[in-house]
């Protein structure tokens, strides 16, 4: 029965992190300021607080709230939270879904990769994994070098016959190629794609020209996104201000302030429904839904 399998699966996730000393937390779904992510659109919600009308935001990730907790209590924490992302619908995407997110104090992205290997071994019985850098994956699966110049990327896309529009920036061109790479990852064994270009650092620490972050793929499906956290509040502000200006969205000042007392740490998120889908041996979210979301 699907309901019983979901209950078993969620409890196995919780048990995994509790056995490792993580505390489970619960944070607000409605936020005063939106998450700032270049690849995700937040959903505004008009509310009335007393006689005042205000715009709040459904969280696209519990990251901001969890880091505020982390900065105060400096403990390993995890959460299975409902998140919302505008415009997402398809075989592997939903407007509303569950996200498993956790933070390891004094950990780095290498620690998280090893921890996820243990989780996958328990859930699926995997005992072999692949780790490959983004640059290596571009060479192996596309036969092109990864350049930080738009001109080089356009020429590489032309050689591979990958369509792009005139005037597209470096990040858009990168993801044109990246789509072709990710669909080839994780078929023989789970694959950790690591060491992203500096331009795609999000809130990860950067070493040289490489962001200390990774993504996990199984059967061409992205499941996890994690990194060694950048804890310098001035660097975090610089990145968020650039994203806010580009998106025309407000900044969460309290989130930036929290970094003044943020411990060294690493954080990761996993799409729970996607992981459950694979655990059930399915290839579409349609096959594991408890409710019919066709109206969405």
Backbone as numpy.savetxt, mean C-alpha at the origin, in Angstrom:
# Nx Ny Nz CAx CAy CAz Cx Cy Cz
-18.62 -23.22 4.12 -19.47 -22.02 4.12 -18.58 -20.78 4.12
-18.88 -19.84 3.22 -18.04 -18.66 3.06 -17.90 -17.86 4.34
-18.99 -17.68 5.06 -18.97 -16.89 6.29 -18.01 -17.49 7.31
-18.03 -18.81 7.44 -17.15 -19.48 8.39 -15.69 -19.40 7.96
-15.42 -19.51 6.64 -14.05 -19.42 6.16 -13.48 -18.02 6.38
-14.32 -16.99 6.18 -13.89 -15.61 6.43 -13.54 -15.43 7.89
-14.38 -15.96 8.78 -14.13 -15.85 10.22 -12.82 -16.55 10.57
-12.58 -17.73 10.03 -11.34 -18.45 10.29 -10.13 -17.66 9.79
-10.25 -17.11 8.60 -9.14 -16.38 7.98 -8.77 -15.14 8.79
-9.77 -14.34 9.15 -9.53 -13.11 9.92 -8.90 -13.44 11.27
-9.36 -14.50 11.91 -8.80 -14.87 13.20 -7.37 -15.39 13.07
-7.04 -16.02 11.96 -5.66 -16.46 11.76 -4.74 -15.27 11.57
-5.22 -14.22 10.89 -4.42 -13.00 10.76 -4.18 -12.37 12.13
-5.25 -12.24 12.89 -5.12 -11.64 14.22 -4.18 -12.45 15.10
-4.31 -13.76 15.08 -3.48 -14.62 15.90 -2.01 -14.49 15.53
-1.73 -14.37 14.23 -0.35 -14.25 13.77 0.32 -13.04 14.41
-0.35 -11.89 14.40 0.27 -10.68 14.93 0.27 -10.64 16.46
-0.75 -11.18 17.07 -0.76 -11.20 18.54 0.35 -12.09 19.09
0.61 -13.20 18.41 1.69 -14.09 18.86 3.05 -13.41 18.76
3.13 -12.40 17.94 4.39 -11.67 17.77 4.44 -10.39 18.59
3.51 -10.20 19.49 3.55 -9.09 20.42 2.94 -7.79 19.93
2.24 -7.82 18.79 1.58 -6.62 18.30 0.29 -6.36 19.08
0.01 -5.09 19.31 -1.26 -4.69 19.91 -2.24 -4.31 18.80
-3.48 -4.80 18.92 -4.50 -4.42 17.94 -5.11 -3.08 18.33
-5.23 -2.17 17.37 -5.79 -0.85 17.63 -6.99 -0.62 16.71
-7.77 0.37 17.05 -8.91 0.78 16.24 -8.88 2.29 16.11
-8.96 2.79 14.89 -8.83 4.23 14.63 -10.03 4.74 13.82
-10.24 6.06 13.78 -11.41 6.62 13.08 -11.40 6.32 11.59
-12.59 6.12 11.05 -12.77 5.97 9.61 -12.91 7.34 8.95
-13.60 8.27 9.64 -13.76 9.64 9.14 -12.60 10.50 9.64
-11.95 11.20 8.72 -10.78 12.00 9.04 -11.02 13.47 8.73
-10.36 14.34 9.50 -10.46 15.78 9.23 -9.70 16.16 7.97
-8.63 15.43 7.67 -7.83 15.67 6.47 -7.64 14.35 5.74
-7.57 14.38 4.40 -7.48 13.12 3.66 -6.06 12.56 3.64
-5.96 11.24 3.43 -4.67 10.66 3.10 -4.20 11.24 1.78
-2.90 11.52 1.68 -2.34 12.06 0.44 -1.52 10.99 -0.25
-2.09 10.41 -1.28 -1.46 9.33 -2.04 -1.69 9.63 -3.51
-0.61 9.69 -4.28 -0.72 10.10 -5.68 -1.54 9.14 -6.52
-1.73 7.89 -6.05 -2.44 6.90 -6.86 -3.83 6.57 -6.33
-4.29 7.30 -5.31 -5.56 6.98 -4.67 -6.39 8.24 -4.51
-7.69 8.13 -4.80 -8.60 9.27 -4.64 -9.44 9.08 -3.38
-9.35 10.02 -2.41 -10.17 9.94 -1.20 -11.61 10.37 -1.48
-12.51 9.99 -0.60 -13.93 10.30 -0.74 -14.33 11.32 0.31
-14.77 12.52 -0.10 -15.24 13.51 0.88 -16.65 13.18 1.35
-16.93 13.52 2.60 -18.25 13.29 3.19 -18.71 14.58 3.85
-19.89 15.06 3.46 -20.45 16.27 4.06 -21.22 15.89 5.33
-20.84 16.49 6.45 -21.48 16.17 7.73 -21.92 17.45 8.42
-22.77 17.29 9.42 -23.20 18.41 10.24 -22.77 18.14 11.67
-21.94 19.01 12.23 -21.49 18.92 13.61 -22.14 20.06 14.38
-23.21 19.72 15.13 -24.00 20.77 15.73 -24.67 21.58 14.64
-24.38 22.87 14.59 -24.95 23.73 13.55 -23.96 23.99 12.42
-22.78 23.38 12.51 -21.72 23.64 11.53 -21.67 22.54 10.48
-21.64 22.93 9.22 -21.45 21.98 8.13 -19.96 21.86 7.82
-19.48 20.63 7.72 -18.06 20.42 7.47 -17.85 19.29 6.47
-16.67 19.30 5.85 -16.26 18.21 4.97 -15.24 17.35 5.70
-15.57 16.08 5.86 -14.63 15.10 6.39 -14.26 14.13 5.27
-13.36 13.20 5.56 -12.85 12.31 4.51 -12.85 10.86 5.01
-13.35 9.96 4.18 -13.22 8.54 4.50 -11.76 8.13 4.31
-11.23 7.38 5.24 -9.82 7.01 5.15 -9.58 6.08 3.96
-8.50 6.33 3.24 -8.05 5.39 2.21 -7.05 4.41 2.80
-6.59 4.69 4.01 -5.66 3.85 4.75 -5.70 4.33 6.20
-5.47 3.43 7.16 -5.39 3.88 8.56 -4.01 4.43 8.92
-3.16 4.66 7.93 -1.77 5.06 8.17 -1.63 6.27 9.08
-2.32 7.37 8.74 -2.12 8.60 9.50 -2.49 8.43 10.97
-3.65 7.80 11.21 -4.11 7.63 12.59 -3.21 6.67 13.36
-2.76 5.61 12.69 -1.91 4.64 13.38 -0.55 5.23 13.71
-0.03 6.08 12.84 1.26 6.70 13.14 1.15 7.70 14.29
0.00 8.32 14.44 -0.20 9.19 15.60 -0.15 8.37 16.90
-0.76 7.19 16.87 -0.68 6.29 18.03 0.76 5.84 18.25
1.43 5.48 17.17 2.81 5.00 17.23 3.73 6.04 17.85
3.54 7.29 17.47 4.41 8.35 17.98 4.23 8.55 19.48
3.04 8.26 19.99 2.76 8.47 21.41 3.16 7.26 22.26
2.83 6.06 21.79 3.00 4.87 22.63 4.23 4.04 22.26
4.72 4.21 21.04 5.95 3.53 20.59 5.89 2.02 20.82
4.79 1.43 20.38 4.56 -0.01 20.48 4.27 -0.58 19.10
4.58 -1.86 18.92 4.21 -2.55 17.69 2.69 -2.67 17.64
2.08 -2.23 16.55 0.61 -2.21 16.45 0.15 -2.75 15.11
-1.10 -3.26 15.11 -1.72 -3.68 13.85 -3.20 -3.37 13.90
-3.83 -3.43 12.73 -5.26 -3.16 12.62 -5.79 -3.80 11.34
-7.03 -4.28 11.41 -7.77 -4.68 10.22 -8.90 -3.68 10.08
-8.75 -2.76 9.13 -9.62 -1.59 9.05 -10.40 -1.56 7.74
-11.57 -0.95 7.78 -12.31 -0.64 6.56 -11.71 0.62 5.94
-11.44 0.57 4.62 -10.92 1.73 3.90 -11.75 1.94 2.65
-11.65 3.14 2.08 -12.51 3.54 0.97 -11.67 4.29 -0.07
-11.84 3.91 -1.34 -11.07 4.54 -2.41 -11.99 4.83 -3.59
-12.07 6.09 -3.94 -13.02 6.54 -4.95 -12.67 5.97 -6.32
-13.72 5.60 -7.06 -13.55 5.20 -8.45 -13.05 3.79 -8.67
-12.92 2.98 -7.62 -12.34 1.65 -7.78 -13.44 0.59 -7.83
-13.44 -0.16 -8.93 -14.41 -1.24 -9.11 -13.89 -2.18 -10.18
-13.89 -3.47 -9.92 -13.44 -4.43 -10.91 -13.14 -5.76 -10.28
-12.51 -6.62 -11.03 -12.18 -7.98 -10.57 -11.35 -7.99 -9.30
-10.45 -6.99 -9.17 -9.55 -6.93 -8.03 -9.67 -5.63 -7.24
-10.68 -4.84 -7.51 -10.81 -3.53 -6.86 -12.23 -3.33 -6.33
-12.32 -2.67 -5.19 -13.59 -2.30 -4.61 -13.49 -0.90 -4.02
-14.62 -0.20 -4.01 -14.71 1.11 -3.38 -14.44 1.01 -1.88
-14.94 -0.08 -1.27 -14.80 -0.33 0.17 -14.19 -1.72 0.37
-13.16 -1.79 1.21 -12.55 -3.09 1.48 -11.81 -3.04 2.82
-11.31 -4.20 3.23 -10.55 -4.30 4.47 -9.05 -4.20 4.18
-8.36 -3.49 5.04 -6.90 -3.39 4.92 -6.27 -3.83 6.25
-5.32 -4.73 6.14 -4.48 -5.10 7.27 -3.26 -4.20 7.24
-3.03 -3.46 8.31 -1.88 -2.56 8.38 -1.17 -2.75 9.71
0.16 -2.76 9.67 0.91 -2.93 10.91 2.22 -2.17 10.86
2.74 -1.85 12.07 3.97 -1.08 12.23 4.87 -1.76 13.25
6.14 -1.93 12.87 7.14 -2.57 13.71 8.16 -1.53 14.15
8.20 -1.25 15.46 9.17 -0.31 16.01 10.57 -0.90 15.90
11.51 -0.07 15.50 12.92 -0.46 15.30 13.09 -1.46 14.15
12.05 -1.67 13.36 12.15 -2.57 12.22 12.42 -1.80 10.94
12.78 -2.53 9.88 12.94 -1.94 8.57 12.22 -2.79 7.53
12.30 -2.41 6.27 11.53 -3.13 5.27 12.01 -4.56 5.09
13.29 -4.81 5.39 13.80 -6.18 5.33 13.10 -7.04 6.38
12.89 -6.49 7.58 12.19 -7.22 8.64 10.78 -7.57 8.18
10.09 -6.61 7.56 8.72 -6.85 7.12 8.65 -7.95 6.07
9.59 -7.95 5.14 9.60 -8.99 4.10 9.71 -10.37 4.74
10.60 -10.52 5.71 10.76 -11.81 6.38 9.51 -12.17 7.18
8.87 -11.17 7.79 7.66 -11.43 8.56 6.52 -11.89 7.65
6.40 -11.27 6.48 5.36 -11.68 5.53 5.62 -13.08 5.01
6.88 -13.43 4.81 7.20 -14.80 4.40 6.66 -15.80 5.42
6.81 -15.48 6.71 6.29 -16.36 7.75 4.76 -16.45 7.68
4.11 -15.30 7.46 2.65 -15.29 7.35 2.19 -16.14 6.17
2.83 -15.99 5.03 2.43 -16.75 3.84 2.71 -18.24 4.01
3.77 -18.55 4.72 4.05 -19.96 4.99 2.95 -20.59 5.84
2.47 -19.83 6.83 1.40 -20.35 7.68 0.08 -20.46 6.93
-0.23 -19.49 6.09 -1.52 -19.47 5.41 -1.57 -20.42 4.21
-0.48 -20.45 3.44 -0.49 -21.17 2.17 0.48 -22.35 2.10
1.41 -22.42 3.05 2.41 -23.45 2.98 3.58 -23.13 2.07
3.72 -21.87 1.64 4.85 -21.49 0.79 6.16 -21.63 1.56
7.18 -22.14 0.89 8.51 -22.19 1.50 9.60 -21.64 0.59
9.21 -21.15 -0.59 10.15 -20.51 -1.50 9.60 -19.16 -1.92
10.49 -18.17 -1.98 10.08 -16.81 -2.32 11.13 -16.19 -3.24
10.71 -15.18 -3.96 11.62 -14.44 -4.83 11.70 -13.00 -4.36
12.90 -12.44 -4.39 13.10 -11.01 -4.16 13.81 -10.44 -5.37
13.27 -9.37 -5.91 13.84 -8.77 -7.11 13.65 -7.26 -7.04
14.66 -6.50 -7.43 14.54 -5.05 -7.41 13.73 -4.59 -8.61
13.20 -3.38 -8.53 12.43 -2.82 -9.64 13.30 -2.73 -10.89
14.55 -2.29 -10.73 15.45 -2.18 -11.89 15.68 -3.54 -12.53
15.90 -4.56 -11.70 16.11 -5.92 -12.23 14.86 -6.43 -12.94
13.69 -6.14 -12.39 12.44 -6.60 -13.00 12.21 -5.95 -14.36
12.53 -4.66 -14.49 12.38 -3.99 -15.78 13.31 -4.62 -16.82
14.51 -4.96 -16.40 15.46 -5.61 -17.33 14.97 -7.00 -17.71
14.52 -7.77 -16.73 14.15 -9.16 -16.98 12.88 -9.30 -17.80
11.85 -8.52 -17.44 10.54 -8.74 -18.04 10.21 -7.80 -19.19
10.94 -6.69 -19.30 10.71 -5.77 -20.40 11.94 -5.58 -21.28
13.10 -5.96 -20.74 14.32 -5.78 -21.51 14.72 -4.33 -21.66
14.33 -3.50 -20.68 14.69 -2.08 -20.75 15.34 -1.65 -19.44
16.25 -0.71 -19.52 16.85 -0.13 -18.34 15.91 0.90 -17.73
15.95 1.01 -16.41 15.09 1.97 -15.72 15.83 3.29 -15.60
15.33 4.31 -16.29 15.97 5.62 -16.32 15.14 6.63 -15.55
15.79 7.67 -15.04 15.05 8.74 -14.36 14.76 9.90 -15.30
14.96 9.68 -16.61 14.67 10.71 -17.61 13.44 10.32 -18.41
12.52 11.26 -18.59 11.30 10.99 -19.34 11.61 10.57 -20.78
12.61 11.20 -21.38 12.96 10.89 -22.76 13.36 9.42 -22.90
14.15 8.92 -21.96 14.59 7.52 -22.02 13.40 6.57 -21.85
12.49 6.92 -20.96 11.33 6.06 -20.75 10.44 6.03 -21.99
10.25 7.18 -22.62 9.43 7.21 -23.84 10.06 6.34 -24.93
11.36 6.44 -25.09 12.04 5.64 -26.11 11.91 4.15 -25.80
12.00 3.78 -24.51 11.85 2.38 -24.13 10.43 1.89 -24.39
9.45 2.71 -24.07 8.06 2.33 -24.33 7.80 2.19 -25.83
8.40 3.07 -26.62 8.26 2.97 -28.08 8.81 1.64 -28.57
9.97 1.24 -28.05 10.59 -0.01 -28.50 9.74 -1.22 -28.14
9.03 -1.14 -27.03 8.21 -2.27 -26.59 6.78 -2.19 -27.11
6.46 -1.09 -27.83 5.11 -0.94 -28.36 4.07 -0.67 -27.30
4.47 -0.02 -26.21 3.55 0.31 -25.13 3.03 1.72 -25.33
1.72 1.88 -25.37 1.10 3.17 -25.67 1.27 4.17 -24.52
1.46 5.42 -24.87 1.44 6.52 -23.91 0.97 7.78 -24.63
0.57 8.77 -23.86 0.08 10.03 -24.42 1.17 11.08 -24.37
1.16 11.97 -25.34 2.11 13.08 -25.34 1.93 13.92 -24.08
3.04 14.34 -23.50 2.98 15.22 -22.35 2.87 14.51 -21.01
2.80 13.17 -21.02 2.72 12.46 -19.74 4.04 12.58 -18.97
3.92 12.74 -17.64 5.12 12.93 -16.82 5.82 11.59 -16.56
6.97 11.66 -15.88 7.78 10.47 -15.65 7.01 9.39 -14.89
6.28 9.79 -13.85 5.57 8.80 -13.04 4.52 8.06 -13.86
3.79 8.79 -14.69 2.78 8.14 -15.53 3.42 7.19 -16.52
4.53 7.62 -17.12 5.25 6.76 -18.06 5.77 5.50 -17.35
6.29 5.69 -16.14 6.79 4.54 -15.37 5.69 3.51 -15.18
4.51 3.96 -14.76 3.44 3.01 -14.49 2.88 2.37 -15.76
3.05 3.02 -16.90 2.70 2.37 -18.17 3.53 1.10 -18.33
4.81 1.20 -18.03 5.70 0.04 -18.13 5.49 -0.91 -16.96
5.25 -0.35 -15.79 5.13 -1.16 -14.58 3.98 -2.16 -14.67
2.89 -1.76 -15.31 1.74 -2.66 -15.49 2.17 -3.94 -16.20
3.06 -3.78 -17.20 3.53 -4.94 -17.95 4.44 -5.82 -17.10
5.13 -5.22 -16.15 6.04 -5.98 -15.28 5.26 -6.74 -14.21
4.35 -6.06 -13.52 3.70 -6.67 -12.36 2.85 -7.87 -12.73
2.28 -7.88 -13.93 1.44 -9.00 -14.32 2.23 -10.29 -14.55
3.57 -10.19 -14.53 4.42 -11.36 -14.72 5.03 -11.86 -13.42
4.72 -11.20 -12.29 5.37 -11.51 -11.03 4.58 -12.51 -10.18
5.31 -13.38 -9.50 4.71 -14.21 -8.47 3.96 -15.44 -8.95
4.26 -15.96 -10.11 3.55 -17.13 -10.59 4.19 -18.43 -10.12
5.51 -18.48 -10.10 6.18 -19.69 -9.60 6.24 -19.70 -8.08
6.39 -18.54 -7.49 6.44 -18.38 -6.03 6.18 -16.91 -5.72
5.75 -16.59 -4.51 5.50 -15.19 -4.17 6.74 -14.34 -4.43
6.53 -13.15 -4.99 7.64 -12.28 -5.38 7.56 -10.95 -4.64
8.68 -10.57 -4.03 8.80 -9.26 -3.38 9.57 -8.35 -4.33
8.87 -7.35 -4.85 9.49 -6.35 -5.73 9.95 -5.21 -4.83
11.26 -4.95 -4.82 11.80 -4.03 -3.81 12.69 -2.96 -4.44
13.06 -2.00 -3.59 13.99 -0.93 -3.98 13.45 -0.12 -5.16
12.41 0.65 -4.87 11.74 1.46 -5.89 12.56 2.71 -6.21
12.32 3.29 -7.39 12.99 4.56 -7.70 12.67 5.62 -6.65
13.61 6.50 -6.42 13.48 7.55 -5.41 12.21 8.37 -5.61
11.84 8.63 -6.87 10.65 9.45 -7.14 9.37 8.82 -6.62
9.39 7.51 -6.38 8.20 6.81 -5.93 8.33 6.41 -4.47
8.96 7.28 -3.68 9.26 6.94 -2.29 8.05 6.97 -1.38
6.97 7.69 -1.77 5.83 7.88 -0.87 6.38 8.43 0.46
6.19 7.70 1.58 6.74 8.13 2.87 7.82 7.18 3.34
8.51 6.55 2.37 9.60 5.64 2.70 10.92 6.38 2.80
11.83 5.84 3.60 13.19 6.37 3.64 13.85 6.15 2.28
14.76 7.05 1.95 15.50 6.97 0.69 16.97 6.79 1.00
17.60 5.88 0.27 19.04 5.68 0.38 19.64 5.80 -1.02
20.40 6.86 -1.26 20.89 7.11 -2.61 19.74 7.45 -3.52
19.59 6.70 -4.60 18.48 6.91 -5.53 17.38 5.87 -5.38
17.39 5.16 -4.25 16.46 4.06 -4.06 15.59 4.29 -2.82
14.28 4.09 -2.98 13.36 4.13 -1.85 13.31 2.75 -1.20
13.40 2.70 0.11 13.45 1.43 0.84 12.03 0.91 1.05
11.43 0.47 -0.04 10.06 -0.02 -0.02 9.93 -1.24 -0.92
8.83 -1.96 -0.74 8.59 -3.18 -1.52 7.09 -3.35 -1.75
6.76 -4.18 -2.72 5.41 -4.67 -2.94 5.47 -6.18 -3.10
4.42 -6.86 -2.68 4.33 -8.31 -2.79 3.35 -8.68 -3.89
3.75 -9.65 -4.73 2.89 -10.13 -5.81 2.76 -11.65 -5.76
1.53 -12.12 -5.93 1.25 -13.54 -6.11 0.34 -13.66 -7.33
0.77 -14.45 -8.32 0.02 -14.65 -9.56 -0.31 -13.32 -10.23
0.65 -12.40 -10.22 0.47 -11.12 -10.88 -0.41 -10.14 -10.13
-0.80 -10.48 -8.91 -1.71 -9.64 -8.11 -0.93 -8.97 -7.00
-1.02 -7.65 -6.92 -0.36 -6.93 -5.82 -1.14 -7.14 -4.54
-0.43 -7.53 -3.48 -1.08 -7.81 -2.20 -0.61 -6.91 -1.08
0.65 -6.54 -1.08 1.21 -5.79 0.05 2.07 -4.64 -0.45
2.14 -3.60 0.38 2.95 -2.42 0.08 3.56 -1.97 1.40
4.89 -2.01 1.50 5.52 -1.66 2.77 6.84 -0.95 2.58
7.33 -0.34 3.67 8.60 0.37 3.58 9.18 0.69 4.95
10.46 1.03 4.94 11.08 1.64 6.10 10.59 3.09 6.16
10.03 3.48 7.29 9.35 4.77 7.38 10.34 5.94 7.47
10.05 6.99 6.71 10.74 8.27 6.88 10.15 8.93 8.13
10.97 9.23 9.12 10.48 9.79 10.37 10.87 11.26 10.57
11.63 11.82 9.64 12.01 13.23 9.75 10.80 14.11 9.40
10.29 14.90 10.37 9.07 15.67 10.10 9.23 16.70 8.99
10.43 17.23 8.80 10.64 18.24 7.77 10.63 17.62 6.38
11.16 16.41 6.27 11.11 15.70 5.00 9.69 15.23 4.69
8.99 14.76 5.72 7.59 14.36 5.54 6.76 15.55 5.07
6.98 16.73 5.69 6.25 17.92 5.26 6.55 18.27 3.81
7.80 18.20 3.42 8.17 18.53 2.04 7.42 17.65 1.05
7.38 16.36 1.34 6.71 15.44 0.42 5.20 15.66 0.38
4.60 15.86 1.56 3.15 16.03 1.60 2.72 17.35 0.99
3.51 18.40 1.18 3.16 19.68 0.58 3.20 19.60 -0.94
4.16 18.86 -1.48 4.23 18.70 -2.93 3.01 17.94 -3.44
2.60 16.91 -2.72 1.43 16.12 -3.14 0.14 16.91 -2.98
0.03 17.64 -1.87 -1.17 18.43 -1.63 -1.35 19.51 -2.70
-0.25 20.13 -3.09 -0.31 21.16 -4.14 -0.74 20.55 -5.46
-0.22 19.38 -5.77 -0.55 18.72 -7.02 -2.01 18.28 -7.05
-2.53 17.85 -5.89 -3.89 17.30 -5.85 -4.93 18.32 -5.43
-4.50 19.47 -4.91 -5.46 20.45 -4.42 -6.20 19.97 -3.17
-5.46 19.30 -2.27 -6.06 18.74 -1.06 -5.37 19.32 0.18
-6.06 19.32 1.34 -5.47 19.86 2.57 -4.47 18.89 3.19
-3.64 19.41 4.07 -2.62 18.63 4.78 -3.03 18.41 6.23
-2.76 17.24 6.75 -3.00 16.93 8.15 -1.78 17.39 8.96
-1.87 18.55 9.57 -0.75 19.11 10.31 -0.40 18.27 11.54
-1.39 17.68 12.17 -1.12 16.86 13.36 -0.36 15.59 12.98
-0.59 15.11 11.77 0.16 13.94 11.30 1.64 14.29 11.15
1.92 15.44 10.58 3.31 15.86 10.45 3.93 16.08 11.82
3.21 16.73 12.71 3.71 17.00 14.06 4.07 15.71 14.79
3.32 14.65 14.55 3.58 13.38 15.22 4.96 12.84 14.91
5.53 13.22 13.78 6.84 12.71 13.41 7.98 13.27 14.27
7.70 14.31 15.04 8.72 14.82 15.94 9.02 13.82 17.07
8.10 12.91 17.32 8.33 11.90 18.35 8.15 10.48 17.80
8.31 10.34 16.49 8.12 9.04 15.86 9.37 8.17 16.04
9.22 6.94 16.54 10.38 6.06 16.66 10.78 5.50 15.30
12.01 5.04 15.14 12.37 4.34 13.91 11.43 3.15 13.74
10.91 2.95 12.54 9.92 1.89 12.36 9.74 1.56 10.88
9.01 0.50 10.64 8.62 0.11 9.29 7.15 -0.25 9.31
6.45 0.01 8.21 5.02 -0.26 8.14 4.63 -0.92 6.84
3.53 -1.67 6.89 3.08 -2.40 5.71 1.56 -2.50 5.72
0.97 -2.60 4.53 -0.47 -2.83 4.40 -0.70 -3.97 3.42
-1.77 -4.73 3.67 -2.18 -5.83 2.80 -3.68 -5.72 2.55
-4.08 -5.87 1.29 -5.50 -5.93 0.96 -6.06 -7.27 1.40
-6.93 -7.25 2.41 -7.37 -8.50 3.04 -8.24 -9.32 2.09
-9.16 -8.69 1.36 -10.01 -9.46 0.46 -9.21 -10.15 -0.63
-8.20 -9.49 -1.15 -7.36 -10.12 -2.17 -6.64 -11.34 -1.60
-6.10 -11.20 -0.40 -5.40 -12.32 0.22 -6.37 -13.46 0.50
-7.56 -13.13 0.99 -8.59 -14.14 1.25 -9.01 -14.83 -0.04
-9.15 -14.06 -1.10 -9.51 -14.60 -2.41 -8.52 -15.69 -2.84
-7.22 -15.41 -2.70 -6.21 -16.39 -3.09 -6.22 -17.58 -2.13
-6.43 -17.33 -0.84 -6.50 -18.39 0.16 -7.64 -19.35 -0.14
-8.72 -18.81 -0.71 -9.87 -19.62 -1.09 -9.72 -20.27 -2.46
-8.61 -19.97 -3.15 -8.40 -20.55 -4.46 -9.22 -19.90 -5.56
-9.61 -18.64 -5.37 -10.41 -17.90 -6.34 -9.55 -16.88 -7.08
-10.08 -16.35 -8.18 -9.31 -15.35 -8.95 -10.07 -14.05 -9.15
-11.18 -13.87 -8.45 -11.94 -12.62 -8.53 -12.59 -12.32 -7.19
-12.67 -11.05 -6.84 -13.35 -10.66 -5.60 -14.83 -11.00 -5.66
-15.38 -11.11 -6.86 -16.79 -11.48 -6.98 -17.09 -12.83 -6.35
-16.06 -13.69 -6.29 -16.26 -15.07 -5.81 -16.20 -15.21 -4.30
-15.84 -14.13 -3.59 -15.69 -14.26 -2.14 -16.49 -13.21 -1.38
-17.41 -12.52 -2.05 -18.16 -11.46 -1.39 -19.34 -12.02 -0.61
-19.52 -11.53 0.60 -20.65 -11.91 1.42 -21.90 -11.13 1.01
-21.71 -9.96 0.41 -22.82 -9.13 -0.01 -22.68 -8.80 -1.49
-23.79 -8.50 -2.11 -23.79 -8.13 -3.53 -23.59 -6.62 -3.64
-22.46 -6.22 -4.25 -22.15 -4.80 -4.35 -22.35 -4.27 -5.78
-23.21 -4.92 -6.54 -23.39 -4.49 -7.93 -23.88 -3.05 -8.02
-24.59 -2.59 -7.00 -25.08 -1.21 -7.02 -23.96 -0.21 -6.88
-22.76 -0.67 -6.45 -21.63 0.22 -6.34 -20.84 0.26 -7.64
